[in-house]
Amino acid sequence: MSSINTNVAAIKARSNLERVQRDMDSSIARLSSGKRITRAHDDAAGSAIAGRMESQIRGLTMGIRHAKDGQSLTDTQEGALQEVTAILQRMRELAVQAGSGTMQKTDRQYLDLEMEQLVDEIEAINANTKFNDTAVLTGTQFSFYTDIDVAGTAIQTVAANITVTALGAATATGGALGVKKANVDVTTITAVDNVIANIDLAIGSIASMRANLGAVSNRFDHVVDNLTNVVANTEASKSRVEDADFAVETTALTRSTVLQQAATSMVAQANASKNTILALIQS
């Protein structure tokens, strides 16, 4: 039937043109963004999955940062304790020197002057060693979470404490040092043995703290390596869900471009086909 009001061929051609144009727009959006999912309707389930993975990746990346911050803090503590060890070794050396029978009382007083200055320096290191403006050698423990949230396994740093004025006894208790000035007085030869014993206890206490801090620092290395591996594999999985395959998309764009041109031509052809009806009117 020849009809003017309804051009079925043109309607079908136009419908195909709109569909092809939609596919072409989708391919252009994917190629220009590099994403297979540019809007949720591209892949509703994939969009939700990729969003959850993005949360995991960001949480784990922050966990890596936490671990590195924790390692920096423990390394700051250990570096300070390394210097304290050097000071204690010098103090022990002075104490042994004070035990010489050739020393006069005045000579021992000179040695004691350096002893007191070294004790003051240990106290200064205790007060001034800070990380992010927080004193780190006063026995405080710091917790670091390395999961995607703050509900995972916490890593606690060592409660390093080198407070020298807190103890009057010649022992190292609770991490603090028994090197109070009264305990390292070398002005008399009879006190030298006790002074050396006090310093040896302090050196042993510092060695224990450093060993623990080194162990925690090594643990942070493994935490960072593990989390980096998890992030890399999660990123790969997320990429498979939402990233565009350029080989596929360029092929689809080429196909859509050809079909668009063909559909446009067919719309024009369908409209032109109705011109034959004029021949009936003219005749």
Secondary structure, 3 states (H helix, E strand, C coil): CCCCCCCHHHHHHHHHHHHHHHHHHHHHHHHHHCECCCCHHHCHHHHHHHHHHHHHHHHHHHHHHHHHHHHHHHHHHHHHHHHHHHHHHHHHHHHHHHCCCCCCHHHHHHHHHHHHHHHHHHHHHHHHCEECCEECCECCCCEEECCCCCCCCEEECCCCECCCCCCCCCCCCCCCCCCCHHHHCCCCHHHHHHHHHHHHHHHHHHHHHHHHHHHHHHHHHHHHHHHHHHHHHHHHHHHHHHECCHHHHHHHHHHHHHHHHHHHHHHHHHHHHHHHHHHHHHC
